[in-house]
Amino acid sequence: ALKAKRGVKLDIELNAEDLKGLVLEYKDVYKRHGQELPQDPWVQLTMGIDAVFRSWNIPRAVKYRQLNKITGLKGTAVNVQAMVFGNLSQNTSGTGVCFTRNPATGEKKLFGEFLFNAQGEDVVAGIRTPMPVAQLGEKMPEIYKELVDITTKLELDMKDMQDCEFTVQKGRLFMLQTRNGKRTGAAALKVAVDMVKEGIVTEQEAVLMVEPRHLDQLLHPMFENEKAYKPSVVAEGLAASPGAAIGRLVFNADVAEEWHERGEKVILCRTETSPEDVGGMHAAEGICTSRGGMTSHAAVVARGWGKPCVCGCEALRVDYKNKQVFVDAKDGSTINFKEGDWVSLNGTTGEIIKGKQPVKEPEMAGDLAEFMGWVDANRRLQVWTNADTPEDAKVARANGAQGIGLTRTEHMFFSTPQRIAAVRRMIAAVELESPAAAEALKELEQYQREDFEGIFRAMDGLPVTVRMLDPPLHEFLPHEGPALTNLCQQMATELGSTPEMVHSRLEGLNESNPMMGLRGCRLGIVHPAITQMQANAIMEAAANVIKAGGSVHPKLMVPLVGVLDELENQVAILRAAADRVEAAKGVKIPYQIGTMIEVPRGALQAGKLASVAEFFSFGTNDLTQMTFGISRDDAQAKFLTQYVHSGILARDPFDSIDVDGVGELVRTAVERGRATRPDIDLGICGEHGGDPTSIAFFEAVGLNYVSCSPLRVPIARLAAAQARISGKATATE
């Protein structure tokens, strides 16, 4: 207001009398609140310190900690130091910020800005336009040379790119602070590689300089400039599957497939997705939904295929009838998109962006390839992948995967409408004891055998861990519409019954709590023909690849085991199938049988289970749910965020493993399993297998491998190397 009254734009244009008057106005503010501005400097200092402490809980600070996942801290610190002034004169005083290297590109050149006759806040507030710090060399050459010398020494001493703040007071340089500078993924990689070549850091130290999030930026297709598109962001949801996707909006899976076949790039937008949508989901560049969490159908399928996905974006209102979507913007307005409109998705940030934004593809070459060589030389943990198709397996191998830690056989059923129909017929036939059950199982066995042959060939002798059918059967069945009508009519004919009677019996398959119902090994025990069908398909596929000159190493995994007898029951079926195939094909298949540790009782009984199981794979998603006694989707929607914000939990236990609870079960199972079978192979195939914090725990507890999605394999490789290096450093301290 004072600057407007005086007709000036900058603080420095106000004279001494103006500032004296402003001080009096501020004192009046105190008086209006019944207080006096303290004149005792010690009182002023104490109040200043208290103000910094209180700033810990202001909304901005809270939001910053949430975004950067800073948890478990109780407050901030205060640094008290003497002031220097950059606003004492026009030509001999000023202030600036500089980086020892370019934080966007990593170029080795002093990068930053400087303002004459200013304080630090003036540089960051954007009120005045600063000049590039290099121009200081022309204006104050001696000061610039001193600045370069000091920042160079700081970088050599700190062994990292530095972010420095400095002030010049009447021709004298003062360094205010230095810290390791924030940087982009591209800059992080270049700085690390260059500093090794310059002899500043070792290869091990360079590995620790690149954060997993930096690698994530480098390895997914990404937008060329995320800042440039910010004005076009129309909504935000859950960042369910990372990467950049650009396409034309469609609202129907069949339309997505049709447009894809004619060469169109599409984004599939749905209220939520179901197995009927998988064809369109596969054809789409990316997927967005208005409902659903991080484990919803859309999220799980998208991550498995490496497709960018934004889920649970409640601002979207999809109008299927008129082929359009309404977006409730934050400013209260409503934005309308119609079928065919161009949109972009950022699956890494959860942003939905208007228009066609430019992207660039990643490359595993040059500095990145050299850096990843250092990574692999410094890790002990192997990194495997979760892959359900030959295409997934090829991507994972290209990213450095050393095996498959989880193949979810149920996902294979979703690849085509014909397979969905076949699995539904099989489920109905088996559950309703139809005379056509054997025929339905045989049809599925053929599909599975073809898929496994493709995966075995793609992995070329590397281990492939196949989980037997796990989800409750009713989740595969249609709930309404033509698909349900056709299934009921088909089964009625086979059973000599009526569609209404079949429908009634199928409804009886629904469970109140399916997560703890008829699934996993329980399914194979109640319906042994399903386990036998899958075992036949796996073993015949392995035998066919071997006979064709290939190499295979299948690992058959029995899920959800809590009792030794459950495991023995399923192992007997699996070994019988293997014996039959080996005898019929005349080959020896180098297979192993193990179990998933995902039930707390299974972890506690690991010593007994290891007498039968040749390997354990920890399914930490279900193990976390059962240990906490919560449903992931419900907990994340209702209260987990509040738990983290209020400090009840340091972090979401589904993002990073709960070391004290779930981790203790893992540690117990490792110790008891190895006591029985010292050479037992131990891995983890839950989503925690791609989380750097969790990987550090798995390194410490002594697992043999972690398994994650194909696109997160390089990130897991980096995290495993960093955990190994940090663990060695801790052990020598």
C-alpha positions in Angstrom: 0.0 0.0 0.0 2.8 2.4 0.8 4.6 1.7 -2.5 1.4 2.3 -4.4 0.9 5.6 -2.4 4.4 6.7 -3.3 4.0 5.6 -6.9 7.0 3.1 -6.8 7.3 -0.6 -7.4 10.4 -1.7 -5.4 11.2 -1.5 -1.7 14.5 0.2 -2.4 12.7 3.1 -4.0 11.2 4.1 -0.6 13.2 6.7 1.3 14.1 6.8 5.0 11.1 8.9 6.0 8.8 6.4 4.2 10.3 3.5 6.2 10.1 5.4 9.5 6.4 6.0 8.8 6.0 2.3 8.0 7.6 1.3 11.3 5.1 3.5 13.2 2.2 1.8 11.3 3.4 -1.6 12.4 3.7 -0.4 16.0 0.1 0.7 15.8 -0.9 -2.8 14.8 0.6 -4.0 18.1 -1.3 -1.3 20.0 -4.6 -2.2 18.4 -4.1 -5.7 19.8 -3.3 -4.4 23.3 0.4 -5.0 23.0 3.6 -3.1 22.7 6.5 -3.9 20.3 9.2 -5.2 22.6 12.3 -3.0 22.7 14.5 -5.5 24.5 16.6 -7.3 21.8 16.6 -10.6 23.9 12.8 -10.6 24.0 12.7 -9.9 20.2 15.2 -12.8 19.7 13.1 -15.2 21.8 9.9 -14.3 20.0 11.7 -14.9 16.7 12.8 -18.3 17.8 9.3 -19.1 19.0 7.9 -18.0 15.6 10.2 -20.5 13.8 9.1 -23.3 16.1 5.4 -22.5 15.5 6.0 -22.6 11.7 6.4 -26.3 11.9 2.6 -26.7 12.0 1.5 -24.1 9.4 -0.4 -25.7 6.5 2.4 -25.1 4.0 4.9 -26.9 6.2 2.5 -29.8 6.8 1.8 -30.1 3.1 5.5 -30.1 2.2 6.2 -33.0 4.7 3.3 -34.9 3.2 4.4 -34.5 -0.4 8.0 -35.5 0.5 7.0 -38.3 2.9 8.9 -36.7 5.8 7.5 -38.5 8.8 8.4 -39.3 12.4 9.9 -35.9 13.2 8.6 -33.9 16.2 9.7 -30.4 15.2 12.3 -28.1 13.6 15.5 -26.5 14.7 16.5 -22.8 14.8 19.8 -21.4 13.7 20.7 -18.0 15.2 23.5 -16.1 13.4 24.6 -12.5 12.8 23.1 -10.7 9.8 24.9 -9.2 6.9 23.1 -6.8 4.5 22.9 -6.8 0.8 20.8 -3.7 0.6 23.3 -1.1 1.9 24.3 0.3 -1.5 23.3 0.1 -5.2 26.6 -1.0 -6.7 28.7 -2.7 -3.9 26.0 -4.8 -2.1 23.6 -7.5 -3.1 22.5 -11.1 -2.6 22.3 -14.3 -4.6 21.8 -18.0 -4.8 23.9 -20.4 -6.9 24.5 -24.0 -7.7 27.9 -25.4 -8.4 26.4 -27.3 -11.4 23.2 -26.8 -13.4 20.5 -28.5 -11.4 18.4 -29.2 -14.5 21.1 -30.6 -16.7 24.1 -31.3 -14.5 26.4 -29.2 -16.6 29.6 -28.3 -14.7 29.2 -24.5 -14.6 28.2 -22.1 -11.8 24.5 -21.6 -12.1 22.3 -19.1 -10.3 21.0 -15.5 -9.8 22.1 -12.3 -8.2 20.4 -9.0 -7.3 22.2 -5.7 -6.4 20.9 -3.8 -3.4 18.7 -6.6 -2.1 18.2 -9.2 0.6 17.7 -12.9 0.1 13.9 -12.8 0.1 14.0 -10.5 -2.9 15.7 -13.1 -5.0 13.2 -15.9 -4.2 10.0 -13.7 -4.0 10.1 -12.9 -7.7 9.3 -9.2 -7.2 12.5 -8.1 -9.0 14.1 -9.8 -11.9 17.6 -11.0 -10.9 20.5 -11.3 -13.3 22.4 -14.6 -14.1 25.2 -15.0 -11.5 27.7 -15.2 -14.4 27.1 -11.5 -15.0 28.6 -10.8 -11.6 31.9 -11.6 -13.2 31.5 -8.4 -15.3 30.1 -6.2 -12.5 32.3 -7.4 -9.6 35.1 -9.6 -11.1 37.0 -10.1 -7.8 33.9 -11.0 -5.9 32.9 -13.5 -8.6 36.3 -15.1 -8.7 36.2 -15.5 -4.9 32.7 -17.0 -5.2 33.8 -19.5 -7.8 36.8 -20.5 -5.6 34.8 -21.0 -2.5 31.9 -22.9 -4.1 34.5 -25.2 -5.9 36.1 -25.9 -2.5 32.7 -26.6 -0.9 31.8 -29.1 -3.7 35.1 -30.9 -3.3 34.7 -31.0 0.5 31.0 -32.1 0.5 31.5 -34.4 -2.5 28.3 -33.3 -4.1 26.7 -30.5 -6.1 26.1 -27.6 -3.7 23.3 -25.1 -3.4 24.8 -21.9 -1.9 23.3 -18.6 -0.6 25.6 -15.6 -0.4 25.5 -11.9 0.3 27.9 -9.1 -0.7 28.0 -6.3 1.8 29.9 -3.2 0.7 32.3 -5.1 -1.5 32.8 -8.1 0.9 31.5 -11.6 0.2 29.8 -13.6 2.9 28.7 -17.2 2.4 25.4 -17.8 4.3 24.8 -21.5 3.8 25.5 -24.5 1.6 23.6 -27.8 1.2 23.4 -30.6 -1.3 21.4 -29.2 -4.2 18.1 -30.6 -5.4 18.2 -31.7 -9.0 16.3 -33.4 -11.8 16.9 -37.1 -12.7 19.0 -36.1 -15.7 21.2 -33.8 -13.6 21.6 -36.4 -10.9 22.9 -38.9 -13.3 25.3 -36.6 -15.1 26.6 -35.1 -11.8 27.3 -38.6 -10.4 29.0 -39.9 -13.5 31.1 -36.7 -14.0 32.2 -36.6 -10.4 33.6 -40.2 -10.7 35.5 -39.2 -13.9 36.8 -36.1 -12.1 38.1 -38.2 -9.2 35.8 -36.4 -6.6 33.8 -39.5 -5.6 34.2 -43.3 -5.9 31.8 -45.4 -7.9 30.1 -46.5 -4.7 29.7 -42.9 -3.6 28.2 -42.1 -7.0 25.6 -44.9 -6.6 24.4 -43.3 -3.4 24.1 -39.8 -5.1 21.3 -40.8 -7.4 17.9 -41.2 -5.7 15.4 -43.9 -6.8 13.0 -41.2 -7.8 15.6 -39.8 -10.2 15.9 -43.1 -11.9 12.1 -43.3 -12.1 12.1 -40.1 -14.0 14.7 -41.3 -16.4 13.2 -44.7 -17.2 9.5 -44.0 -17.9 8.3 -42.1 -21.0 8.1 -38.6 -19.6 6.8 -35.2 -20.4 9.4 -32.9 -21.8 8.5 -30.0 -19.5 6.1 -30.7 -16.5 6.2 -27.0 -15.5 5.0 -25.9 -19.0 1.8 -27.9 -18.8 0.8 -26.9 -15.2 -1.8 -24.3 -16.4 -3.5 -27.1 -18.4 -3.9 -29.5 -15.4 -7.7 -30.1 -15.0 -7.8 -32.7 -12.3 -5.7 -34.9 -10.0 -6.3 -38.5 -8.7 -4.2 -41.3 -7.4 -0.9 -41.9 -9.2 -1.6 -45.6 -9.7 0.9 -46.5 -12.5 3.7 -44.2 -13.5 4.6 -42.7 -16.9 3.3 -40.3 -19.5 0.4 -41.1 -21.8 -1.2 -39.0 -24.5 -4.3 -39.9 -26.5 -7.9 -39.2 -27.5 -10.6 -39.8 -24.9 -12.9 -42.8 -25.2 -15.3 -44.2 -22.7 -15.9 -47.7 -23.9 -13.4 -50.6 -24.1 -14.7 -51.8 -27.4 -14.3 -48.3 -28.9 -10.8 -48.2 -27.5 -9.9 -51.4 -29.4 -11.6 -50.2 -32.6 -9.8 -46.9 -32.6 -6.5 -48.6 -31.7 -6.9 -50.9 -34.7 -7.2 -48.0 -37.0 -4.0 -46.4 -35.6 -5.4 -44.0 -33.0 -3.8 -43.4 -29.6 -6.5 -43.4 -27.0 -7.0 -42.8 -23.3 -9.7 -45.0 -21.7 -11.8 -43.1 -19.2 -14.2 -45.1 -17.0 -16.0 -44.7 -13.7 -14.2 -47.9 -12.9 -12.9 -50.9 -14.9 -13.8 -54.6 -14.8 -12.5 -57.8 -16.6 -14.8 -56.9 -19.6 -12.7 -53.8 -20.2 -9.3 -55.5 -20.5 -9.2 -55.5 -24.3 -9.7 -51.7 -24.3 -7.3 -51.2 -21.4 -4.6 -53.1 -23.3 -5.3 -51.0 -26.5 -5.2 -47.7 -24.6 -2.1 -45.6 -24.0 -3.3 -44.9 -20.5 -6.3 -45.3 -18.2 -8.2 -43.0 -15.8 -11.1 -43.7 -13.5 -13.2 -41.7 -11.1 -13.4 -44.5 -8.6 -11.0 -47.1 -7.2 -7.9 -47.3 -5.1 -4.3 -48.4 -5.6 -5.3 -52.0 -5.7 -8.4 -51.6 -7.9 -8.7 -53.5 -11.1 -7.6 -50.6 -13.2 -4.5 -49.9 -11.0 -3.4 -53.5 -10.8 -3.8 -54.3 -14.5 -2.2 -51.0 -15.6 0.8 -51.6 -13.4 1.1 -55.1 -14.6 1.2 -53.9 -18.2 3.3 -50.8 -17.5 0.5 -48.4 -18.6 0.2 -45.0 -17.0 -2.9 -44.9 -14.9 -4.7 -42.3 -12.7 -7.3 -43.8 -10.4 -9.9 -42.5 -8.0 -10.2 -39.0 -9.6 -13.4 -37.9 -7.9 -13.6 -34.7 -10.0 -14.6 -36.8 -13.0 -18.2 -37.4 -13.8 -18.5 -39.9 -16.7 -21.6 -39.7 -19.0 -21.4 -42.9 -21.0 -24.7 -42.2 -22.8 -23.6 -39.0 -24.3 -19.9 -40.0 -24.6 -18.5 -37.2 -22.5 -17.0 -36.5 -19.1 -17.5 -33.5 -16.8 -14.5 -32.3 -14.7 -15.3 -30.4 -11.5 -12.4 -27.9 -11.4 -10.9 -26.6 -8.2 -12.1 -23.1 -9.0 -15.7 -24.3 -9.0 -16.1 -24.3 -12.8 -17.0 -27.4 -14.8 -14.9 -28.5 -17.8 -16.5 -30.7 -20.5 -14.5 -33.3 -22.6 -16.1 -35.3 -25.4 -15.1 -38.5 -27.1 -12.1 -37.8 -29.3 -10.7 -34.9 -27.3 -7.0 -35.0 -26.7 -5.8 -35.4 -23.1 -2.6 -36.3 -21.4 -2.0 -38.4 -18.2 0.9 -38.2 -15.8 0.7 -41.5 -14.0 3.7 -40.5 -11.8 1.9 -37.5 -10.3 -1.7 -38.4 -10.8 -2.4 -35.3 -13.1 -4.9 -35.2 -15.9 -3.9 -32.6 -18.4 -5.9 -30.9 -21.2 -4.4 -31.4 -24.7 -1.6 -33.2 -26.4 1.6 -32.7 -24.3 5.0 -33.5 -25.8 6.9 -36.6 -24.3 10.3 -38.2 -24.7 11.2 -41.9 -24.5 13.9 -43.2 -22.1 17.1 -44.9 -23.3 19.4 -47.3 -21.3 22.6 -46.0 -22.9 25.5 -43.7 -22.4 25.9 -42.4 -18.8 22.8 -44.4 -17.6 24.2 -47.7 -18.9 27.6 -47.0 -17.2 26.0 -46.0 -14.0 23.8 -49.1 -13.9 27.0 -51.2 -14.3 28.3 -49.6 -11.1 24.9 -50.4 -9.5 25.0 -54.1 -10.4 28.7 -54.4 -9.2 27.7 -53.2 -5.8 24.6 -55.2 -4.9 24.0 -58.6 -3.4 20.2 -58.9 -3.7 19.0 -60.2 -7.0 16.1 -58.4 -8.7 13.3 -60.4 -10.3 10.1 -59.2 -11.8 6.3 -59.8 -11.5 5.2 -60.7 -15.1 2.1 -62.3 -16.5 2.8 -62.3 -20.2 5.7 -62.9 -22.6 5.7 -59.2 -23.4 6.1 -58.3 -19.7 8.9 -60.8 -19.4 10.8 -59.3 -22.4 10.5 -55.8 -20.9 11.7 -57.0 -17.6 14.7 -58.8 -19.0 15.6 -55.6 -21.0 15.5 -53.7 -17.7 17.9 -56.3 -16.1 15.5 -58.7 -14.3 17.2 -61.9 -13.2 14.1 -64.0 -13.0 10.3 -63.9 -12.5 9.3 -63.8 -8.9 5.5 -63.8 -9.5 3.4 -64.9 -12.5 -0.3 -64.4 -11.6 -2.1 -67.1 -13.6 -5.4 -65.4 -13.1 -4.2 -62.4 -15.1 -3.7 -64.6 -18.1 -7.4 -65.1 -18.3 -8.1 -61.4 -18.9 -6.2 -61.0 -22.1 -9.1 -61.8 -24.5 -12.9 -62.0 -24.3 -12.6 -65.7 -25.3 -10.4 -66.5 -22.3 -12.7 -64.6 -20.0 -15.6 -66.6 -21.3 -13.6 -69.8 -20.9 -12.6 -69.2 -17.3 -16.2 -68.3 -16.4 -17.5 -71.5 -17.9 -14.9 -73.4 -16.1 -15.7 -71.9 -12.7 -19.5 -72.4 -13.2 -18.9 -76.0 -14.4 -16.6 -76.9 -11.5 -18.7 -75.2 -8.8 -22.0 -76.6 -10.2 -20.5 -80.0 -10.8 -21.4 -79.9 -14.5 -20.6 -82.9 -16.7 -18.8 -80.5 -18.9 -16.3 -79.5 -16.2 -13.5 -81.6 -17.7 -14.0 -80.1 -21.1 -13.9 -76.5 -19.7 -10.7 -77.3 -17.7 -9.1 -78.7 -20.9 -9.8 -75.5 -22.8 -8.2 -73.4 -20.2 -5.2 -75.7 -19.9 -4.5 -75.1 -23.6 -4.5 -71.3 -23.1 -2.2 -71.6 -20.0 0.2 -74.0 -21.8 0.6 -71.5 -24.7 1.2 -68.6 -22.3 3.8 -70.5 -20.2 5.7 -71.6 -23.3 6.0 -67.9 -24.3 7.2 -66.8 -20.9 9.7 -69.7 -20.6 11.2 -68.8 -24.0 11.4 -65.1 -23.1 13.2 -65.8 -19.8 15.5 -68.4 -21.5 16.5 -70.5 -18.5 16.0 -67.8 -15.8 13.7 -68.9 -12.9 10.0 -68.4 -13.5 7.8 -68.5 -10.3 4.2 -69.4 -11.1 1.5 -68.8 -8.4 -1.3 -71.2 -8.5 -4.8 -69.7 -8.9 -5.4 -67.4 -5.9 -8.5 -65.1 -6.1 -12.0 -66.2 -5.1 -13.7 -67.7 -8.0 -16.8 -65.5 -7.9 -14.7 -62.5 -8.7 -14.3 -63.8 -12.2 -18.0 -64.1 -12.8 -20.2 -61.4 -14.4 -22.6 -59.7 -12.1 -25.1 -58.6 -14.6 -25.8 -58.0 -18.3 -25.5 -60.2 -21.4 -22.4 -62.0 -20.2 -24.3 -63.3 -17.1 -27.4 -64.2 -19.2 -25.3 -66.2 -21.7 -23.4 -68.0 -19.0 -26.6 -69.0 -17.2 -28.2 -70.3 -20.4 -25.1 -72.3 -21.4 -24.8 -73.9 -17.9 -28.6 -74.6 -17.8 -28.3 -76.6 -21.0 -25.3 -78.6 -19.7 -27.0 -79.3 -16.4 -30.5 -79.9 -17.7 -31.7 -77.0 -15.5 -33.1 -73.5 -15.9 -31.2 -70.2 -16.3 -33.0 -69.0 -13.2 -31.8 -71.9 -11.1 -28.2 -71.5 -12.4 -28.3 -67.8 -11.6 -29.4 -68.5 -8.1 -26.7 -71.1 -7.5 -24.0 -68.8 -8.9 -25.1 -66.0 -6.6 -24.5 -68.4 -3.7 -20.8 -68.3 -4.5 -20.5 -64.7 -3.2 -18.7 -64.3 0.1 -19.0 -61.8 2.9 -15.2 -61.5 3.3 -13.6 -62.9 0.1 -10.1 -61.9 1.1 -10.3 -64.5 3.9 -12.6 -66.9 2.1 -12.3 -69.7 -0.6 -9.1 -68.6 -2.3 -5.4 -69.6 -2.6 -4.5 -73.1 -1.5 -8.0 -73.6 -0.1 -9.4 -73.3 -3.7 -7.0 -76.0 -4.9 -7.9 -78.3 -1.9 -11.7 -77.9 -2.5 -11.3 -78.1 -6.3 -8.1 -80.2 -6.9 -8.9 -80.4 -10.6 -8.0 -76.7 -11.0 -4.6 -77.3 -9.4 -4.1 -80.4 -11.6 -5.0 -78.4 -14.8 -2.5 -75.7 -14.0 0.2 -78.1 -13.1 -0.3 -80.0 -16.4 -0.1 -76.7 -18.3 3.1 -75.5 -16.6 4.9 -78.8 -16.9 3.9 -79.5 -20.5 5.0 -76.0 -21.5 8.3 -76.6 -19.8 8.8 -80.0 -21.4 7.9 -78.6 -24.9 10.5 -75.8 -24.5 13.2 -78.3 -23.3 12.5 -80.6 -26.3 12.8 -77.6 -28.6 16.3 -77.0 -27.3 15.4 -74.3 -24.7 16.2 -74.0 -21.0 13.6 -73.6 -18.3 13.5 -73.3 -14.5 9.9 -73.3 -13.3 9.1 -72.6 -9.6 5.5 -73.6 -8.6 4.2 -71.5 -5.7 1.3 -72.5 -3.5 -0.5 -69.4 -2.1 -2.0 -68.5 1.2 -0.6 -71.5 3.2 -1.0 -71.4 7.0 -1.0 -75.1 7.8 1.6 -77.8 6.8 -1.1 -80.2 5.7 -2.4 -77.6 3.2 1.0 -77.4 1.5 1.4 -81.2 1.5 -2.0 -81.6 -0.1 -1.1 -79.3 -3.0 2.5 -80.5 -3.4 1.3 -84.0 -3.9 -0.9 -82.9 -6.8 1.9 -80.9 -8.3 4.5 -83.6 -8.1 2.1 -86.2 -9.5 1.5 -84.0 -12.6 5.2 -83.4 -13.0 5.9 -87.1 -12.9 3.2 -87.8 -15.5 4.5 -85.2 -17.9 8.2 -86.2 -17.5 7.2 -89.8 -18.2 5.1 -88.9 -21.2 7.5 -86.4 -22.7 10.7 -88.3 -21.8 12.4 -85.3 -20.3 13.6 -84.2 -16.9 12.2 -80.8 -15.7 14.3 -78.9 -13.2 11.4 -77.5 -11.2 11.0 -76.4 -7.6 7.9 -76.2 -5.4 7.5 -73.6 -2.7 4.9 -71.4 -1.0 3.9 -67.8 -0.4 4.2 -66.6 3.2 1.3 -64.2 3.4 -0.7 -65.6 6.4 0.8 -64.8 9.9 0.4 -68.4 10.9 2.4 -69.4 7.9 5.3 -67.1 9.0 5.2 -68.5 12.5 5.2 -72.1 11.1 7.9 -71.5 8.6 10.2 -74.1 10.2 7.6 -76.8 9.5 6.7 -75.5 6.0 10.4 -75.5 5.0 10.5 -79.3 5.4 8.3 -79.4 2.3 8.8 -76.0 0.6 12.0 -75.5 -1.4 11.5 -71.7 -1.5 9.5 -69.0 0.3 8.2 -65.9 -1.4 6.8 -63.3 1.0 3.4 -61.9 -0.2 3.7 -58.7 1.9 0.4 -57.1 0.6 -1.8 -59.8 2.2 0.7 -60.3 5.1 0.3 -56.6 5.9 -3.5 -56.8 5.7 -3.8 -59.8 7.9 -1.2 -58.6 10.4 -2.9 -55.3 10.9 -6.4 -56.8 10.5 -7.4 -54.3 7.9 -8.5 -54.1 4.3 -6.1 -52.1 2.2 -8.6 -50.3 0.0 -11.0 -49.5 2.9 -8.2 -48.5 5.3 -6.5 -46.2 2.7 -9.9 -44.6 1.9 -11.1 -44.2 5.5 -8.3 -43.7 8.0 -4.7 -44.6 7.0 -4.0 -41.1 5.7 -5.2 -39.6 9.0 -3.0 -42.1 10.9 0.1 -41.0 9.1 -0.8 -37.3 9.3 -1.4 -37.5 13.1 1.8 -39.5 13.7 0.0 -42.8 14.8 1.9 -44.5 12.0 5.2 -43.1 10.5 4.1 -44.2 7.0 1.5 -46.1 5.1 2.4 -49.8 5.8 1.3 -50.7 2.2 3.9 -48.2 0.8 6.8 -49.2 2.9 7.0 -52.3 5.0 6.0 -52.2 8.7 9.4 -53.2 10.1 8.3 -53.6 13.7 5.2 -55.8 13.0 5.2 -57.3 9.5 8.9 -57.1 9.3 9.2 -59.1 12.5 7.1 -61.9 11.0 9.4 -61.9 7.9 12.5 -62.0 10.1 11.0 -64.9 12.1 10.1 -66.8 9.0 13.6 -66.3 7.5 15.3 -67.6 10.7 13.0 -70.6 11.1 12.9 -71.5 7.5 16.7 -71.5 7.2 17.0 -73.5 10.5 15.1 -76.3 8.7 16.5 -75.9 5.2 19.7 -73.8 5.2 19.7 -73.4 1.4 16.1 -72.4 1.1 15.5 -69.7 -1.5 13.9 -66.6 0.0 12.3 -63.7 -1.9 9.5 -61.1 -1.8 6.9 -60.6 -4.5 4.6 -58.0 -3.0 4.6 -54.3 -4.0 7.1 -53.7 -1.3 9.6 -55.4 -3.6 9.9 -52.2 -5.6 10.0 -49.8 -2.6 13.6 -48.5 -1.8 12.9 -48.2 2.0 11.6 -51.8 2.1 14.4 -53.1 0.0 16.9 -51.9 2.6 15.1 -54.0 5.2 15.1 -57.1 2.9 18.8 -56.6 2.4 19.4 -56.5 6.1 17.2 -59.5 6.8 19.1 -61.6 4.2 16.6 -62.4 1.5 18.0 -63.7 -1.8 15.9 -61.6 -4.2 13.1 -58.9 -4.5 10.5 -59.0 -7.2 8.7 -56.0 -8.7 6.9 -54.7 -11.8 9.0 -54.7 -15.0 9.4 -51.0 -15.1 10.6 -50.8 -11.5 13.4 -53.3 -12.0 16.1 -50.7 -12.5 14.9 -48.8 -9.5 15.0 -51.9 -7.3 18.5 -52.7 -8.6 19.6 -49.2 -7.5 17.9 -49.5 -4.1 19.5 -52.9 -3.6 23.0 -51.5 -4.3 22.4 -48.5 -2.0 21.2 -50.8 0.8 24.3 -53.0 0.4 26.7 -50.0 0.3 25.1 -48.3 3.3 25.0 -51.6 5.2 28.7 -52.1 4.7 29.4 -48.6 5.8 27.3 -49.0 9.0 29.1 -52.3 9.8 32.5 -50.7 9.7 31.6 -47.6 11.8 
